[in-house]
Structure formats: structure tokens, C-alpha cells
């Protein structure tokens, strides 16, 4: 007899493809979550000083830079109020 298993024995669990399908799903999720934690811990944005975070960032901009911000401000105001000033 070439087959070492008796006819009534079940195959081992690690020989079943479904077992590996069930185990790899959670394993991939664990690896992805650890990768996300690593990226979040090592890729932090620097904390701004109080004077940089005051909200008046347009003081140091040139006239051309201020003009380039105008369409964004107009779109933001239009989305908030529904009034379109042209």
C-alpha cells in the first residue's frame, strides 16, 4: 500500500487549504495594523510654535501668493453660505 493513511482517517489540519485561508486573514490584519502604528509613530508632523499657529498666515505672503489663495477662499465662502460674489 503506497498510501500511509488508513482510509477512514482525516487529513491533518495543516494540509487543508481552508485552514490556511482562515489563518492568513487575521494575520494580514495584524501585520497591517502594526505597520500603521509604526508609520503613525515615526511620521508625525512637527508641532508649530504659537506664533506660527495663530491663524494669520497671510501676513508673510506676497501679493501674488495672496491672490492665488482668493479662489479657494471664495469657494469656501460659497460652500458655507450659498452666496456667490463675483
C-alpha positions in Angstrom: 0.0 0.0 0.0 1.6 3.3 -1.1 -0.7 5.5 1.0 0.3 5.5 4.7 -3.0 6.8 5.9 -5.9 4.4 6.7 -9.0 5.1 4.6 -11.1 6.3 7.5 -8.5 8.9 8.8 -9.0 12.6 8.2 -6.1 14.5 6.7 -4.1 16.7 9.0 -5.4 20.3 9.5 -2.3 21.9 8.0 -2.9 20.1 4.7 -6.3 21.7 4.3 -6.4 24.9 2.2 -9.4 26.3 4.1 -7.4 26.3 7.4 -4.7 28.5 5.8 -7.3 30.7 4.3 -8.9 31.3 7.7 -5.5 31.9 9.4 -4.0 34.2 6.9 -6.8 36.8 7.0 -6.3 37.8 10.6 -2.5 37.5 10.2 -2.6 40.1 7.4 -4.7 42.4 9.5 -2.3 42.2 12.4 0.7 43.0 10.1 -1.2 45.9 8.5 -2.1 47.3 11.9 1.4 47.1 13.2 2.6 48.8 10.0 0.1 51.6 10.6 1.2 52.1 14.2 4.8 52.3 13.0 4.0 54.9 10.3 1.9 56.9 12.8 4.6 56.9 15.4 7.5 57.8 13.1 5.8 60.1 10.6 4.4 62.7 12.9 4.1 66.3 11.8 6.2 68.8 13.8 4.3 70.9 16.4 4.1 74.5 15.3 5.1 77.3 17.6 2.4 79.6 18.9 3.2 82.5 16.6 3.1 80.2 13.6 -0.2 78.7 14.6 -2.0 82.0 15.2 -4.1 81.7 12.0 -2.7 84.9 10.4 -0.5 83.1 7.9 -1.3 85.6 5.2 0.8 88.3 6.9 4.1 86.9 5.5 2.7 86.2 2.0 3.5 88.3 -1.1 0.7 89.9 -3.2 0.9 87.1 -5.8 0.6 84.4 -3.1 -2.4 86.2 -1.5 -4.1 86.4 -4.9 -3.6 82.7 -5.5 -5.5 82.0 -2.3 -8.5 84.0 -3.4 -10.3 81.3 -5.4 -10.1 78.9 -2.5 -11.5 81.4 -0.1 -14.3 82.3 -2.4 -15.2 78.7 -2.9 -15.1 78.1 0.8 -17.4 81.0 1.5 -19.8 79.9 -1.3 -20.0 76.4 0.1 -20.7 77.7 3.6 -23.3 80.4 2.8 -24.5 79.6 -0.7 -23.9 83.2 -1.8 -21.6 83.6 -4.8 -19.9 87.0 -5.0 -18.3 87.7 -8.4 
